[in-house]
Structures are given as C-alpha cells and as structure tokens.
C-alpha cells in the first residue's frame, strides 16, 4: 500500500492525491512518482496551478479529478487495444469532432480537466513543459518579438504560460471548438492576463490570420488531423522569418480523437521539415518505461522550429 505524502503545505495537490486514493487507488501513486522525479519545484508549480485556477472551489477541483480519472482510464484501455492492432481506431475528423470537440459534456467534464491535470501528472507532459521553459522560452525572450499565435489552444495551458512567463507578450489563440476557447479564456483570466489575450474559432488553412507573428505554439494537434502536412504548411506561413515556434505531437498515443499515427518522433521531425520549417532542436519523452520490449508507450515529440 502506498502511503500518502501528507502535503500540508500544498493543500491543492494534497486534495488531488486524496481524491485519487479514494476514487482510483490504481492511480494514486502518480503524485509520489512525479514528486520523486521532479521534486519540490514540481510540487510548488502544481499547487500554484491548481490554487490559481480552482481557488477555494473544492467541488470544481474534485470534479476535475473525476474527469482526469476517466481520461486516464480511457487512454489506458485504448493503449492496450493499440498494442494488439498496431493502429488507431479508424475515425474521420468530423467523427472525432462530433464525439469530442463539439460535445460540451465530454469536453468540460472529462477531456479538458483531464488534459489540464495531465500537464503535471504525466511524466512526458511535464517534461515537455520543462523543454518549453528551458529551451523555447529563452529564444522568445532573446528575440524580443511581442506577439504569438497558439493554434489549437486546448485548455489554454501554453498560452497562459507564454503570457505568465513573458509579460511583454500578447497572444491570440485559435481552435475549432468553442468549448476549448471558453476554457482557455478562463485559464488566461485566472492568471491575470486576459487583457493581453484573445481567442477565436479559426481554420488556419481556409482562413489564415492577416499577418504572421514572431512566435507560434502548436501543442499536440497534428495527431488529431487527417492531413497534418497541409496544416503544417499553413502554420509555416503564420510564422515570421526569423521567428520561433514550438510544435509538438503525440506518438503511438491512442485517444478518442487521435487520427494520424506517428510511429516515431523522427516521423514528426521529417514532416515538419517537409512543411518548410528549419529545426532548431527537438526532444522526445516517454510516458513511462515499458514492461516488455514489444509494449507500446505514449511519447511526446516536441520540436522548436524557425524559418
């Protein structure tokens, strides 16, 4: 039996761990694992994130944990199916949109809170965040540009991080789901940056922004698309020459809305280059170490680009 950490000085993380222990004992050890690997800085950042977004609304935090549990269990089940089939379950973008992006109950009760907590509870997601802070953000600060686009905002986590860590920036977020945009705006507002951010529904292929920006973010969108190369070419046109972007993709990571299968991080890199980008640096991080060599593992490929 895993003993609780007893995080008296970090009440929001303590509440998450307690809820996991009560509702999903098989997931309860994740907080200890993350703390063991990433230490006090992870703990403080996670508690700040939860406290700022949820405040004293214990019921909302508990609901988010429930969403995370369902999100994680769905992913585990699909990973086992993927191991057997070697492919994602066939689905068109329109089917995924109807099932996920345009379904408010699914988005607000499961998908968005699940992703939000996964930024800290999943090893490969938190490592991606470290890559963003330590490798991408210094390029942004040195460049001196003032605007960024976030294409496919999800929860708004990375828009919020850009605005929080680079207070000279303003940003614009795009998504095809009004529910993602609503959540992202709430995220940015909670961290006090609403006056430097706006977001809207936009298909960047059919309706690109009027002018490119010095920075772009595109976090885990490519695997959701039927034709990610066409999307990447549109993204390339949105970045100013000499600017920087961070583009990430999920590799061998089935989910309810994942369509395009990348079998390696190198496949992501090659496709990004084919779209016209120059690669500055990239990394790949596994969600966990496989129990056997043949076991598939979700991987994040994070790529810093320029043009």
SEDRENLUM-569066 format. One record per residue (C-alpha): x negated, y negated, z; residue number from 1; residue in three letters. Coordinates in Angstrom, 1 decimal. Layout:
R x y z i aa
R X Y Z NUM ALA
...
# end
This chain:
R x y z i aa
R 0.0 0.0 0.0 1 UNK
R -1.3 -3.4 -0.9 2 UNK
R -1.5 -5.8 2.0 3 UNK
R -0.1 -9.4 1.4 4 UNK
R -2.6 -12.2 1.2 5 UNK
R -0.7 -14.3 3.7 6 UNK
R -1.3 -17.6 1.8 7 UNK
R -0.1 -20.0 4.4 8 UNK
R -1.9 -23.0 2.8 9 UNK
R -0.4 -22.1 -0.6 10 UNK
R 3.3 -21.7 0.0 11 UNK
R 4.5 -21.5 -3.6 12 UNK
R 2.0 -18.8 -4.6 13 UNK
R 2.9 -17.0 -1.3 14 UNK
R 6.6 -17.2 -2.3 15 UNK
R 5.8 -15.7 -5.7 16 UNK
R 3.8 -12.8 -4.2 17 UNK
R 6.5 -12.2 -1.6 18 UNK
R 9.2 -12.1 -4.3 19 UNK
R 7.2 -9.7 -6.4 20 UNK
R 6.6 -7.5 -3.4 21 UNK
R 10.3 -7.4 -2.7 22 UNK
R 11.7 -7.2 -6.2 23 UNK
R 8.9 -5.4 -8.2 24 UNK
R 6.4 -3.6 -6.0 25 UNK
R 4.6 -2.2 -9.0 26 UNK
R 3.7 -5.8 -10.0 27 UNK
R 2.9 -7.1 -6.5 28 UNK
R -0.9 -6.6 -6.8 29 UNK
R -1.3 -9.1 -9.6 30 UNK
R -1.7 -12.1 -7.3 31 UNK
R -4.5 -10.3 -5.4 32 UNK
R -6.2 -9.3 -8.6 33 UNK
R -6.2 -12.8 -10.0 34 UNK
R -7.4 -14.3 -6.7 35 UNK
R -10.2 -11.7 -6.6 36 UNK
R -11.3 -12.5 -10.1 37 UNK
R -10.8 -16.3 -10.2 38 UNK
R -11.0 -17.4 -6.6 39 UNK
R -9.8 -20.4 -4.7 40 UNK
R -9.7 -22.7 -7.8 41 UNK
R -7.1 -20.4 -9.4 42 UNK
R -5.1 -20.3 -6.2 43 UNK
R -5.1 -24.1 -5.8 44 UNK
R -4.2 -24.7 -9.5 45 UNK
R -1.4 -22.2 -9.5 46 UNK
R 0.1 -23.6 -6.3 47 UNK
R -0.1 -27.1 -7.7 48 UNK
R 1.6 -26.0 -10.9 49 UNK
R 4.5 -24.3 -9.0 50 UNK
R 4.8 -27.1 -6.5 51 UNK
R 4.9 -29.9 -9.1 52 UNK
R 7.3 -28.1 -11.4 53 UNK
R 9.7 -26.5 -8.9 54 UNK
R 9.2 -28.8 -6.0 55 UNK
R 11.2 -27.6 -3.0 56 UNK
R 13.7 -25.7 -5.1 57 UNK
R 13.1 -22.3 -3.8 58 UNK
R 16.1 -20.8 -5.7 59 UNK
R 14.7 -22.1 -9.0 60 UNK
R 11.3 -20.5 -8.2 61 UNK
R 12.9 -17.3 -7.2 62 UNK
R 14.9 -17.3 -10.5 63 UNK
R 11.7 -17.9 -12.4 64 UNK
R 10.0 -14.9 -10.7 65 UNK
R 13.0 -12.7 -11.7 66 UNK
R 12.5 -13.9 -15.3 67 UNK
R 8.8 -13.1 -15.1 68 UNK
R 9.5 -9.6 -13.9 69 UNK
R 11.9 -8.9 -16.7 70 UNK
R 9.5 -10.5 -19.2 71 UNK
R 6.6 -8.4 -17.9 72 UNK
R 8.6 -5.1 -17.9 73 UNK
R 9.8 -5.7 -21.4 74 UNK
R 6.2 -6.2 -22.5 75 UNK
R 5.0 -3.0 -20.8 76 UNK
R 7.8 -1.0 -22.5 77 UNK
R 7.0 -2.4 -25.9 78 UNK
R 3.3 -1.8 -25.4 79 UNK
R 4.0 1.9 -24.8 80 UNK
R 6.1 2.1 -28.0 81 UNK
R 3.4 0.3 -29.9 82 UNK
R 0.8 2.9 -28.7 83 UNK
R 2.9 5.6 -30.3 84 UNK
R 3.9 3.8 -33.5 85 UNK
R 0.9 1.6 -34.2 86 UNK
R 3.1 -1.2 -35.4 87 UNK
R 5.5 -3.8 -34.1 88 UNK
R 9.2 -3.0 -34.4 89 UNK
R 10.4 -4.4 -37.8 90 UNK
R 12.1 -7.7 -37.5 91 UNK
R 12.6 -10.8 -39.6 92 UNK
R 12.0 -14.3 -38.2 93 UNK
R 15.7 -15.0 -38.4 94 UNK
R 16.5 -11.9 -36.4 95 UNK
R 13.9 -12.9 -33.8 96 UNK
R 15.2 -16.5 -33.7 97 UNK
R 18.8 -15.3 -33.1 98 UNK
R 17.7 -12.9 -30.4 99 UNK
R 15.2 -15.2 -28.6 100 UNK
R 14.7 -18.8 -29.7 101 UNK
R 18.4 -19.7 -30.2 102 UNK
R 19.6 -17.7 -27.2 103 UNK
R 19.8 -20.1 -24.2 104 UNK
R 20.4 -17.4 -21.6 105 UNK
R 17.3 -15.4 -22.8 106 UNK
R 15.1 -18.5 -23.1 107 UNK
R 15.9 -20.1 -19.8 108 UNK
R 16.4 -17.0 -17.6 109 UNK
R 13.6 -14.8 -19.0 110 UNK
R 11.4 -16.0 -21.8 111 UNK
R 10.3 -19.4 -20.7 112 UNK
R 9.8 -18.8 -17.0 113 UNK
R 8.1 -15.5 -17.9 114 UNK
R 5.6 -17.3 -20.1 115 UNK
R 5.1 -20.1 -17.6 116 UNK
R 4.1 -17.8 -14.8 117 UNK
R 2.0 -15.6 -17.2 118 UNK
R -0.3 -18.6 -17.7 119 UNK
R -1.6 -17.8 -14.2 120 UNK
R -0.6 -14.2 -13.5 121 UNK
R -2.1 -12.6 -16.7 122 UNK
R -5.8 -12.4 -16.8 123 UNK
R -6.1 -13.1 -20.6 124 UNK
R -3.8 -16.0 -20.4 125 UNK
R -5.7 -17.7 -17.6 126 UNK
R -9.0 -17.0 -19.3 127 UNK
R -7.6 -18.8 -22.4 128 UNK
R -6.7 -21.7 -20.2 129 UNK
R -10.3 -21.8 -18.9 130 UNK
R -11.5 -21.8 -22.5 131 UNK
R -9.2 -24.7 -23.2 132 UNK
R -10.5 -26.7 -20.2 133 UNK
R -14.2 -25.9 -20.5 134 UNK
R -14.7 -25.7 -24.3 135 UNK
R -11.9 -27.5 -26.2 136 UNK
R -11.2 -30.4 -23.8 137 UNK
R -14.8 -31.8 -23.8 138 UNK
R -14.7 -32.1 -27.6 139 UNK
R -11.4 -34.0 -27.3 140 UNK
R -12.9 -36.4 -24.7 141 UNK
R -16.1 -36.9 -26.7 142 UNK
R -14.2 -37.6 -29.9 143 UNK
R -12.2 -40.5 -28.5 144 UNK
R -9.0 -40.0 -30.5 145 UNK
R -5.7 -41.0 -29.0 146 UNK
R -3.1 -38.6 -30.3 147 UNK
R -2.3 -34.9 -30.5 148 UNK
R 0.3 -32.6 -32.0 149 UNK
R 1.4 -29.5 -30.2 150 UNK
R 3.1 -27.2 -32.8 151 UNK
R 5.2 -24.5 -31.1 152 UNK
R 5.4 -26.0 -27.6 153 UNK
R 6.8 -23.0 -25.8 154 UNK
R 7.0 -24.1 -22.2 155 UNK
R 5.0 -27.3 -22.8 156 UNK
R 2.2 -26.0 -20.7 157 UNK
R -0.6 -27.0 -23.0 158 UNK
R 1.0 -30.3 -23.9 159 UNK
R 1.1 -31.1 -20.2 160 UNK
R -2.5 -30.0 -19.7 161 UNK
R -3.7 -32.3 -22.5 162 UNK
R -1.8 -35.2 -21.0 163 UNK
R -2.8 -34.5 -17.4 164 UNK
R -6.5 -34.0 -18.1 165 UNK
R -6.9 -36.6 -20.8 166 UNK
R -4.8 -39.6 -19.6 167 UNK
R -5.8 -41.7 -22.6 168 UNK
R -3.8 -39.4 -24.9 169 UNK
R -0.3 -39.5 -26.2 170 UNK
R 1.3 -36.5 -27.8 171 UNK
R 4.1 -35.1 -29.9 172 UNK
R 5.4 -31.6 -29.6 173 UNK
R 7.3 -29.6 -32.3 174 UNK
R 9.3 -26.5 -32.1 175 UNK
R 12.2 -24.7 -33.8 176 UNK
R 14.0 -24.1 -30.5 177 UNK
R 15.8 -26.9 -28.7 178 UNK
R 15.5 -24.8 -25.6 179 UNK
R 11.7 -24.8 -25.7 180 UNK
R 11.8 -28.6 -26.3 181 UNK
R 14.0 -29.1 -23.3 182 UNK
R 11.7 -27.0 -21.1 183 UNK
R 8.6 -28.7 -22.4 184 UNK
R 10.0 -32.2 -21.8 185 UNK
R 10.9 -31.1 -18.3 186 UNK
R 7.3 -29.8 -17.8 187 UNK
R 5.7 -33.0 -19.0 188 UNK
R 8.1 -35.2 -17.0 189 UNK
R 7.4 -33.2 -13.8 190 UNK
R 3.7 -34.1 -14.2 191 UNK
R 4.4 -37.8 -14.7 192 UNK
R 3.5 -38.0 -18.4 193 UNK
R 6.9 -38.5 -20.1 194 UNK
R 6.1 -42.0 -21.3 195 UNK
R 3.2 -40.6 -23.4 196 UNK
R 5.1 -37.7 -25.0 197 UNK
R 7.9 -37.0 -27.3 198 UNK
R 9.1 -33.8 -28.9 199 UNK
R 11.5 -32.8 -31.7 200 UNK
R 12.6 -29.9 -33.8 201 UNK
R 10.4 -29.7 -36.9 202 UNK
R 9.5 -27.2 -39.5 203 UNK
R 6.0 -28.4 -40.3 204 UNK
R 5.9 -26.5 -43.7 205 UNK
R 9.1 -28.1 -45.0 206 UNK
R 8.8 -31.4 -43.2 207 UNK
R 5.2 -32.3 -42.1 208 UNK
R 4.5 -35.3 -40.0 209 UNK
R 3.9 -38.6 -41.9 210 UNK
R 0.2 -38.8 -40.7 211 UNK
R -2.4 -36.4 -39.4 212 UNK
R -3.7 -36.5 -35.9 213 UNK
R -7.2 -36.2 -34.5 214 UNK
R -6.1 -33.2 -32.3 215 UNK
R -3.8 -30.3 -32.7 216 UNK
R -2.7 -27.5 -30.4 217 UNK
R -1.1 -24.3 -31.7 218 UNK
R -0.8 -21.7 -29.0 219 UNK
R 0.4 -18.2 -29.7 220 UNK
R 2.7 -19.0 -32.7 221 UNK
R 1.0 -17.1 -35.6 222 UNK
R 2.2 -13.7 -34.5 223 UNK
R 5.8 -14.9 -34.5 224 UNK
R 5.8 -15.7 -38.2 225 UNK
R 6.3 -13.7 -41.4 226 UNK
R 3.7 -15.7 -43.3 227 UNK
R 1.2 -17.2 -40.8 228 UNK
R -1.2 -18.2 -43.6 229 UNK
R 1.3 -20.6 -45.1 230 UNK
R 1.9 -22.1 -41.6 231 UNK
R -1.9 -22.4 -41.0 232 UNK
R -2.3 -24.3 -44.3 233 UNK
R 0.4 -26.8 -43.2 234 UNK
R -1.3 -27.1 -39.8 235 UNK
R -4.6 -27.8 -41.6 236 UNK
R -3.0 -30.8 -43.3 237 UNK
R -1.9 -32.1 -39.9 238 UNK
R -5.5 -32.4 -38.6 239 UNK
R -7.6 -35.5 -39.4 240 UNK
R -11.0 -34.8 -40.9 241 UNK
R -13.5 -34.6 -38.1 242 UNK
R -10.7 -33.8 -35.6 243 UNK
R -10.4 -30.7 -33.4 244 UNK
R -7.7 -28.1 -32.9 245 UNK
R -7.2 -25.1 -30.7 246 UNK
R -5.3 -22.3 -32.4 247 UNK
R -4.6 -19.0 -30.6 248 UNK
R -2.8 -15.8 -31.4 249 UNK
R -1.7 -12.6 -29.7 250 UNK
R -3.5 -9.5 -30.9 251 UNK
R -2.0 -6.0 -30.5 252 UNK
R 0.6 -7.5 -28.1 253 UNK
R 4.2 -6.5 -28.9 254 UNK
R 7.0 -8.6 -27.7 255 UNK
R 10.7 -9.1 -28.6 256 UNK
R 9.7 -11.9 -31.1 257 UNK
R 6.4 -10.7 -32.4 258 UNK
R 6.5 -10.0 -36.1 259 UNK
R 3.0 -10.3 -37.6 260 UNK
R 0.5 -7.8 -36.3 261 UNK
R -3.1 -8.8 -35.8 262 UNK
R -5.2 -5.7 -35.1 263 UNK
R -8.3 -7.7 -34.0 264 UNK
R -9.4 -11.2 -33.1 265 UNK
R -11.6 -11.2 -36.2 266 UNK
R -8.5 -11.0 -38.4 267 UNK
R -7.2 -14.2 -36.8 268 UNK
R -10.5 -15.9 -37.4 269 UNK
R -10.6 -14.9 -41.1 270 UNK
R -7.1 -16.1 -41.7 271 UNK
R -7.7 -19.4 -40.0 272 UNK
R -10.8 -19.9 -42.3 273 UNK
R -8.7 -18.9 -45.3 274 UNK
R -6.4 -21.8 -44.5 275 UNK
R -9.3 -24.3 -44.8 276 UNK
R -10.4 -24.7 -41.2 277 UNK
R -14.0 -24.6 -40.0 278 UNK
R -14.6 -22.5 -36.9 279 UNK
R -16.4 -24.3 -34.0 280 UNK
R -16.1 -21.5 -31.5 281 UNK
R -13.8 -18.6 -30.6 282 UNK
R -13.2 -16.1 -27.8 283 UNK
R -11.1 -13.1 -27.2 284 UNK
R -9.8 -11.8 -23.9 285 UNK
R -8.1 -8.6 -22.9 286 UNK
R -5.2 -8.4 -20.6 287 UNK
R -6.7 -5.5 -18.8 288 UNK
R -9.2 -2.7 -19.3 289 UNK
R -7.6 0.3 -21.0 290 UNK
R -7.2 3.6 -19.1 291 UNK
R -8.3 5.5 -22.1 292 UNK
R -10.1 4.6 -25.4 293 UNK
R -7.0 5.1 -27.5 294 UNK
R -4.8 2.9 -25.4 295 UNK
R -3.8 -0.5 -27.0 296 UNK
R -4.3 -3.6 -24.9 297 UNK
R -2.9 -7.1 -25.5 298 UNK
R -5.6 -9.6 -26.5 299 UNK
R -5.7 -13.3 -26.8 300 UNK
R -7.8 -14.8 -29.6 301 UNK
R -8.5 -18.5 -29.0 302 UNK
R -10.2 -20.4 -31.8 303 UNK
R -11.5 -24.0 -31.8 304 UNK
R -11.3 -25.5 -35.3 305 UNK
R -12.2 -28.6 -37.2 306 UNK
R -12.0 -29.9 -40.8 307 UNK
# end
